[in-house]
Amino acid sequence: MSIASDNNLLWVPPDISDLLTVSVDGHADEGAVNGMLVINAAASQWLSGVIDDYTYFELLDHFGIDPLGFVGEVEEHMALLMR
């Protein structure tokens, strides 16, 4: 991924939800893979307003991801890139 282009515009992925996706390694069990799919679909739904903050954060928490830490890390990264 390229962060900046020649004209100093910030590059973001075509689907902004890619910034909130998670992945599992090749040895993950079926439950972990299904959790990854749920979390990644929820990121897209949250960013498009289909689900609210509470629902998205509850899903992250359910799968063992600290919601404030996870989303906060993405926010901090974007703020750094935009400086």
N, C-alpha and C positions, 0 to 999 in steps of 0.2 A: 504494500500500500504506500502510495506517495502522499506525504503530508502536505506539501505545498507545490504549486505549479509555478511556471515562469512569471505569471501575472500576479503572484502573491495571494491567490485565492486558496482557501482551505479546501482540501479534497476530503470528501466523505464518501463512504460506500454508497452505491446506488440505492440500497435498502438500508435506511438509517438503523433499523433494528439489528443489523449486523454488529453494531457496537455493543450490543447487550447479549450476544449469543454465548453459549457455553458449549464445550465439547467434552467428550470422554475418550479415553484411549482405546486402542484396538482390543484390549483384553476385558473391557467392561461387560458386565452381565446385562441381560435383557432389561432388568429393572432400571439400571443406570441409563441405558440408551433411551428407554421410554421417558424417563425423567428429563433427559436432555431435550427430547422432542417437545415435551410439554412446556418447558422453560423457554425454549426458543420461539415457539408459537405464541406464548404469552407476551414475550417482549414486543413482537409485532402488534399484537392486539392492544397492548398498553399504550404504545406510541401512537396508534391510530385512534385511540379513545374508545375502543370496544370494551375494554375492562378498565376499572378504576385503579387508583394507586393501592388501595387496601388489598384488593384481590391479587394484584401482581406481587406485592410484597409478601402476602401470605403464601403464595405459590413458591416464591424463592425460599422463604423460611421453611416450608414443608420439605423441600428437597435439600435442606442443610446449607443454604447460602444466606449469609447475613445480608438482608436487603439494603440497609443503609450503607453498609460497607461496599457492596457490589455496585450499586447505582452511584454512590458518592465517588468511587474510584473512576468511573466513566466520566462523571461531571468534572472532576479535577483534571483528568487527562485532556478533556476538550478545552477547559479553561486555559491550560498550559499551552495547548496548540494555538489558541486564538490570541495569545499575547504577542 
